[in-house]
């Protein structure tokens, strides 16, 4: 998994796999979900991340 935050454009991009993206859907305003050819989620893009998340430049990773 890769998480990138573009501070200049205020976009957070979370990539779950390297699969080829077949389709992107705007599920909710400011959230775009990318799907592969088997309709599995490949990535999520959050626009205006500083307004839609608490701390876009900070990541806490937990495994349970």
Protein Blocks (a to p, Z undefined) as FASTA:
>chain_A
ZZdddfknopacddfbfcdcfbdcdfbghiacdddfkopafbdcdehkllmpmblmbccd
ddZZ
